[in-house]
């Protein structure tokens, strides 16, 4: 299937998450999101208030990039992001606890945080799985845990793990959630072909640090 410029923009979370991201980078991306109708600018918590000056469509990452802070710290981080203007939260799951067999949603970092997000503004929460660390069966199981915890999306990766989005992982995720949540592909998406591939597979959101490179060729 082919996608228009507008469709790509509406599905994109434009990531400004490199540790070297500057104030200028955030401002430039915020203005681009506002101008082009991009879904959100995805930033670290320290940049939420800044991004909010340039667009209302701000997504904050929580527990980024490893997800192994305590549930209380994630909850506090989320509350701050909400207070500073975030409308969506991308939360990294605690994979160590999941691999230990502890699927308690609090220790995964989703329980109280999700409750707070909904109580605040019915915000959308995306659970980041970091699929490069997981087997196919573990990907499917973690997706189901995240759905039960109330996540609106499951997301492939942070972009800082062992691998980004893959076709195999996304297919498993789409099947595992079966319409009970949406799927976001993120990590390594750099071209229009990449973006179209994951949208074709059923993703409703994609994450990338580029925009123009994802657009279809004109003419």
C-alpha positions in Angstrom: 0.0 0.0 0.0 1.2 3.5 -0.7 1.0 6.3 1.9 0.7 10.1 1.5 2.9 12.7 3.1 0.0 13.4 5.5 -0.5 9.8 6.5 3.2 9.3 7.3 3.2 12.5 9.4 0.1 11.5 11.3 1.7 8.2 12.2 5.1 9.5 13.3 6.5 10.1 16.7 9.5 12.3 15.8 12.2 11.3 18.3 14.7 13.8 19.8 16.2 11.4 22.3 20.0 11.2 21.6 22.0 12.0 24.7 23.5 14.9 22.7 20.2 16.5 21.8 20.4 20.2 22.4 17.8 22.9 23.0 18.1 23.9 19.4 17.3 20.3 18.3 14.2 20.3 20.4 13.0 23.6 19.1 13.6 22.7 15.5 11.7 19.4 15.9 8.9 21.0 17.8 8.3 23.6 15.1 8.4 20.8 12.5 5.8 18.7 14.3 3.5 21.7 14.6 4.0 22.7 10.9 3.7 19.3 9.3 0.9 17.7 11.5 3.3 15.1 12.9 1.7 13.0 15.6 4.1 13.9 18.4 7.6 15.0 19.2 9.1 12.4 21.5 11.5 13.8 24.1 13.2 13.1 27.4 11.4 14.5 30.5 13.8 17.4 30.8 12.7 18.7 27.4 8.9 18.4 27.8 8.3 21.9 28.9 10.6 23.3 26.2 8.9 21.3 23.4 5.5 22.3 24.7 6.3 25.9 23.8 6.3 25.0 20.2 3.7 22.3 19.9 0.9 20.8 22.0 1.8 17.3 20.7 4.5 16.2 23.1 5.3 12.6 24.1 7.7 11.9 27.0 9.7 8.8 27.5 9.7 7.3 31.1 12.3 5.1 32.6 14.3 5.6 29.4 16.3 3.8 28.1 16.6 0.7 30.3 13.3 0.7 32.3 15.0 -0.5 35.5 14.2 2.4 37.9 11.7 1.7 40.7 8.0 2.0 40.0 7.8 5.0 42.3 10.5 6.8 40.3 8.7 6.1 37.0 5.4 7.3 38.5 7.0 10.6 39.7 8.7 11.0 36.3 5.4 10.5 34.6 3.6 13.0 36.9 6.2 15.6 36.1 6.0 15.0 32.4 2.2 15.4 32.6 2.4 18.6 34.6 4.9 20.0 32.0 2.5 19.3 29.1 3.1 15.8 27.8 0.0 14.2 26.2 1.5 10.7 25.7 4.0 8.6 27.6 6.4 6.0 26.2 7.3 3.8 29.2 10.2 1.3 29.2 9.2 -2.0 30.8 11.5 -3.5 33.5 12.7 -6.5 31.4 14.7 -8.0 34.3 11.6 -8.4 36.4 9.7 -9.8 33.5 12.5 -12.4 32.7 12.5 -13.3 36.4 8.8 -14.3 35.9 7.5 -11.4 37.9 4.7 -10.0 35.8 3.4 -7.6 38.4 2.4 -4.5 36.5 3.8 -2.2 39.2 7.3 -3.7 38.8 7.0 -3.5 35.1 6.5 0.2 35.7 3.0 0.4 34.3 0.4 0.1 37.1 0.1 3.3 39.1 1.7 5.2 36.3 -1.1 4.3 33.9 -3.7 5.1 36.5 -2.2 8.5 37.0 -2.1 9.2 33.3 -5.7 8.3 32.8 -6.8 10.3 35.9 -4.9 13.3 34.6 -6.1 13.5 31.0 -6.9 10.1 29.6 -3.4 10.2 28.2 -2.2 7.4 25.9 0.5 5.2 27.3 2.9 3.1 25.2 4.8 0.2 26.8 8.3 -0.3 25.3 9.3 -4.0 25.2 12.9 -3.8 23.8 12.2 -6.8 21.6 15.8 -7.4 20.7 16.3 -8.9 24.2 13.3 -11.3 23.9 12.4 -14.5 22.3 9.3 -14.7 20.1 7.3 -16.3 22.9 8.5 -13.7 25.4 7.5 -10.9 23.1 4.0 -12.3 22.8 3.7 -12.9 26.6 5.0 -9.4 27.5 2.5 -7.8 25.0 -0.3 -9.6 26.8 0.9 -8.4 30.2 1.1 -4.8 28.9 -2.5 -5.1 27.6 -3.8 -6.4 30.9 -2.0 -3.5 32.6 -3.9 -1.0 30.5 -1.3 0.1 28.0 -2.8 1.7 24.8 0.2 0.7 22.7 3.0 -1.8 22.7 6.2 -0.5 21.2 9.1 -2.5 19.8 12.2 -0.7 21.1 13.9 2.4 22.5 16.4 2.6 19.6 19.2 2.1 22.1 18.9 -1.6 22.5 20.5 -4.5 20.6 18.2 -4.0 17.6 15.3 -1.8 16.5 12.0 -2.8 14.9 11.9 -6.0 12.9 9.2 -7.5 10.8 9.2 -10.7 12.8 8.7 -8.9 16.1 5.9 -6.6 14.8 4.0 -9.6 13.4 4.1 -11.3 16.8 3.0 -8.1 18.6 0.1 -7.4 16.2 -1.1 -11.0 16.7 -0.6 -10.9 20.5 -2.6 -7.8 21.1 -5.4 -8.7 18.6 -6.8 -5.2 18.4 -6.9 -4.7 22.2 -3.9 -2.3 21.9 -2.1 -0.6 19.0 1.4 -1.3 17.9 4.3 1.1 17.4 7.4 0.2 15.5 10.5 2.1 16.5 14.2 1.8 15.9 16.0 1.8 12.6 13.2 3.3 10.6 15.0 5.6 8.2 13.2 5.5 4.8 9.8 5.6 3.2 10.1 1.9 2.5 10.7 1.2 6.2 7.7 3.3 7.3 5.4 1.7 4.7 6.5 -1.8 5.7 5.5 -1.4 9.3 2.3 0.5 8.5 1.4 -2.3 6.1 1.9 -4.8 9.0 -0.7 -3.1 11.1 1.3 -0.5 13.1 -0.6 2.7 13.7 2.5 4.6 15.0 6.1 4.6 14.0 9.1 6.2 15.8 12.0 7.8 14.0 14.5 10.6 14.4 14.0 11.7 10.8 11.0 13.0 8.9 11.8 14.0 5.3 13.5 10.7 4.6 10.3 8.9 5.4 8.2 10.8 2.9 7.1 9.3 -0.5 8.9 10.5 -3.6 6.9 13.2 -5.3 6.4 13.4 -9.0 
